[in-house]
Amino acid sequence: MLNVFDFMKDLPDGKRLRVNDLLFADYKCPLSETQFDMWTHHNYFVYVIKGKKKWFARDKEVLARAGDCIFVKKGAHSIYQYFDDEFCSLFMFVPDSFIKETLIENQIELSVREREPDPAPILRVQINEMLASYFLSFLSYISNTGREVAKLTELKFRELIMIVATMPQNDGLAEYFHDICIRSRPSIPAMMESNFTYPMNLEEYARLSGRSLSVFKKDFKTIYKTTPGRWLIQKRLEYGKFLLESSDMPVTEVMMECGLKNSSHFSRAFKEHFGISPTEVKKTSQQNL
C-alpha cells in the first residue's frame, strides 16, 4: 500500500523540501484512480490551493476544497479524487517527536479539556488570515537549498505547530498534540484498532507504531498474548461477519472492506473460524430481514 510520505519525498527538486523527517511538498495530483488507499507514519497537513479531494477513514470523511486545510493523523486512510478540476495543494509532514519537542521547548500551554482526544483520523483545521498567509509564504522556500534554508525551514514548521496549537478554534488538534506530548510512543492497541481493515504488512504496522519489527512483535505479544498475524486474521474475520450480518454488502465487497484480497483464502479462513461460509451467513441474514 502506498506510503504517502515516501511518495512525496521522492518528488523532483523544486516540488519538495525535506529537512530530516520534516517534508514540505507542492503537489499537483497526477493519479488517474478515482479512489485509492494510502498510509503514513507521520502526521501531515494539507492546504488546498485549487480543486477538491475527499479524505476518509473508518466512519470519518472530510471534503477539502480550495482554501481549506486538514490535518491527517498518522495511519491508513483513503482518498477520493474528483476530475472536474485540477487539484493543487501543499503537504506538510510532521513527526510526533517534532511536535512534542516544539511544544515543550517553547513552553506552549495547550488549552485542553479533561477528555480523551478526538479519535477522528482526519481533522479540519480552522483557517485565519495568519495561517492562510503562512502556507503561501512557504512556497518561496521550496526552490532553495543550503544550511540556512534548512534552518529556516525547521523554524517555519515550528511556527505552524505553534500557530495551530494556540488557536482556540482548533482545540481538537490541541488535544491530539497534548496526547502526543504525554506519550513516549504510539499506543499499539489504538493503532491496530484504527488500521486493521487496511491491507498493510507487519513491517508497515511496526513502522507506524514507531518500533522495529522485532520490538513491535514483542510488545504486541505482551499486550494481546498472540502474534500480530493471528490477531489481524481473527479481527478481520470478525469484522467481516459483522458486515455480512448488518449490511447489504456482497461477500466480495465485505472481503475488501476487511483488508483481505484473496476470496478463496477469505472463504476458507472464515469457515474454519466460524464453521459456516460467508455466503451462508449472508443468505441467513437476508432471510432474517
FENURZI-V393075 format. One record per residue. N is the residue number from 1. RES is the residue in three letters. PHI is phi in radians with two decimals (none if undefined). Layout:
# FENURZI-V393075
n=<N:N>
res=<RES:RES>
phi=<PHI:PHI>
This chain:
# FENURZI-V393075
n=<1:2:3:4:5:6:7:8:9:10:11:12:13:14:15:16:17:18:19:20:21:22:23:24:25:26:27:28:29:30:31:32:33:34:35:36:37:38:39:40:41:42:43:44:45:46:47:48:49:50:51:52:53:54:55:56:57:58:59:60:61:62:63:64:65:66:67:68:69:70:71:72:73:74:75:76:77:78:79:80:81:82:83:84:85:86:87:88:89:90:91:92:93:94:95:96:97:98:99:100:101:102:103:104:105:106:107:108:109:110:111:112:113:114:115:116:117:118:119:120:121:122:123:124:125:126:127:128:129:130:131:132:133:134:135:136:137:138:139:140:141:142:143:144:145:146:147:148:149:150:151:152:153:154:155:156:157:158:159:160:161:162:163:164:165:166:167:168:169:170:171:172:173:174:175:176:177:178:179:180:181:182:183:184:185:186:187:188:189:190:191:192:193:194:195:196:197:198:199:200:201:202:203:204:205:206:207:208:209:210:211:212:213:214:215:216:217:218:219:220:221:222:223:224:225:226:227:228:229:230:231:232:233:234:235:236:237:238:239:240:241:242:243:244:245:246:247:248:249:250:251:252:253:254:255:256:257:258:259:260:261:262:263:264:265:266:267:268:269:270:271:272:273:274:275:276:277:278:279:280:281:282:283:284:285:286:287:288:289>
res=<MET:LEU:ASN:VAL:PHE:ASP:PHE:MET:LYS:ASP:LEU:PRO:ASP:GLY:LYS:ARG:LEU:ARG:VAL:ASN:ASP:LEU:LEU:PHE:ALA:ASP:TYR:LYS:CYS:PRO:LEU:SER:GLU:THR:GLN:PHE:ASP:MET:TRP:THR:HIS:HIS:ASN:TYR:PHE:VAL:TYR:VAL:ILE:LYS:GLY:LYS:LYS:LYS:TRP:PHE:ALA:ARG:ASP:LYS:GLU:VAL:LEU:ALA:ARG:ALA:GLY:ASP:CYS:ILE:PHE:VAL:LYS:LYS:GLY:ALA:HIS:SER:ILE:TYR:GLN:TYR:PHE:ASP:ASP:GLU:PHE:CYS:SER:LEU:PHE:MET:PHE:VAL:PRO:ASP:SER:PHE:ILE:LYS:GLU:THR:LEU:ILE:GLU:ASN:GLN:ILE:GLU:LEU:SER:VAL:ARG:GLU:ARG:GLU:PRO:ASP:PRO:ALA:PRO:ILE:LEU:ARG:VAL:GLN:ILE:ASN:GLU:MET:LEU:ALA:SER:TYR:PHE:LEU:SER:PHE:LEU:SER:TYR:ILE:SER:ASN:THR:GLY:ARG:GLU:VAL:ALA:LYS:LEU:THR:GLU:LEU:LYS:PHE:ARG:GLU:LEU:ILE:MET:ILE:VAL:ALA:THR:MET:PRO:GLN:ASN:ASP:GLY:LEU:ALA:GLU:TYR:PHE:HIS:ASP:ILE:CYS:ILE:ARG:SER:ARG:PRO:SER:ILE:PRO:ALA:MET:MET:GLU:SER:ASN:PHE:THR:TYR:PRO:MET:ASN:LEU:GLU:GLU:TYR:ALA:ARG:LEU:SER:GLY:ARG:SER:LEU:SER:VAL:PHE:LYS:LYS:ASP:PHE:LYS:THR:ILE:TYR:LYS:THR:THR:PRO:GLY:ARG:TRP:LEU:ILE:GLN:LYS:ARG:LEU:GLU:TYR:GLY:LYS:PHE:LEU:LEU:GLU:SER:SER:ASP:MET:PRO:VAL:THR:GLU:VAL:MET:MET:GLU:CYS:GLY:LEU:LYS:ASN:SER:SER:HIS:PHE:SER:ARG:ALA:PHE:LYS:GLU:HIS:PHE:GLY:ILE:SER:PRO:THR:GLU:VAL:LYS:LYS:THR:SER:GLN:GLN:ASN:LEU>
phi=<none:-1.10:-1.61:-1.18:-1.13:-1.08:-1.13:-1.21:-1.20:-1.66:-1.11:-1.16:-0.97:1.61:-2.04:-2.62:-2.34:-2.15:-2.28:1.00:-1.69:-1.51:-2.46:-2.06:-2.40:-1.70:-2.10:-2.00:-1.24:-1.71:-1.20:-1.72:-1.26:-1.25:-2.43:-2.65:-1.69:-2.67:-2.57:-2.61:-1.60:-2.21:-1.12:-2.60:-1.68:-2.23:-1.99:-1.53:-1.64:-2.65:1.46:-2.68:-2.75:-1.96:-1.79:-2.63:-2.72:0.90:-1.76:-1.93:-2.39:-2.37:-1.65:-1.92:-1.97:-0.94:1.61:-1.57:-2.32:-2.26:-2.12:-1.88:-1.25:-0.98:2.45:-1.77:-2.82:-2.17:-2.25:-1.88:-1.86:-1.78:-2.02:-1.43:-2.73:-1.14:-1.84:-2.22:-2.72:-1.97:-1.94:-2.35:-1.69:-2.35:-1.23:-0.94:-1.06:-1.25:-1.06:-1.08:-1.07:-1.08:-1.23:-1.29:-1.13:-1.65:0.90:-1.39:-1.53:-1.56:-1.51:-2.16:-1.63:-1.36:-2.79:-1.20:-1.10:-0.96:-1.32:-0.97:-1.31:-2.30:-2.12:-1.33:-1.84:-1.25:-1.75:-2.07:-1.05:-1.09:-1.25:-1.09:-1.15:-1.02:-1.04:-1.20:-1.18:-1.23:-1.03:-1.20:-1.45:-1.18:-1.68:-1.90:-2.39:2.00:-1.10:-1.12:-1.16:-1.05:-1.16:-1.12:-1.08:-1.05:-1.13:-1.13:-1.16:-1.11:-1.04:-1.06:-1.03:-1.24:-1.08:-1.14:-1.14:-1.77:-1.50:-0.99:-1.20:-1.94:-1.14:-1.10:-1.26:-1.07:-1.16:-1.16:-1.07:-1.09:-1.09:-1.08:-1.18:-1.70:-1.85:-1.39:-2.57:-1.02:-1.28:-1.10:-1.04:-1.11:-1.15:-1.24:-1.12:-1.43:-2.23:-1.18:-1.44:-1.74:-1.37:-1.59:-1.59:-1.13:-1.08:-1.25:-1.09:-1.10:-1.10:-1.12:-1.44:1.31:-2.29:-1.22:-1.07:-1.16:-1.20:-1.02:-1.09:-1.14:-1.13:-1.09:-1.14:-1.08:-1.38:-1.78:1.05:-2.71:-1.51:-1.03:-1.09:-1.16:-1.07:-1.08:-1.08:-1.12:-1.11:-1.19:-1.14:-1.11:-1.17:-1.08:-1.09:-1.05:-1.17:-1.09:-1.48:-2.03:-2.31:-1.71:-1.13:-1.20:-0.99:-1.09:-1.19:-1.07:-0.98:-1.14:-1.13:-1.50:1.57:-1.90:-2.06:-1.83:-1.16:-1.21:-1.16:-1.07:-1.11:-1.15:-1.15:-1.08:-1.19:-1.12:-1.40:-1.88:1.33:-2.64:-1.41:-1.02:-1.11:-1.20:-1.10:-1.11:-1.09:-1.12:-1.14:-1.20:-1.19:-1.50:-1.23>
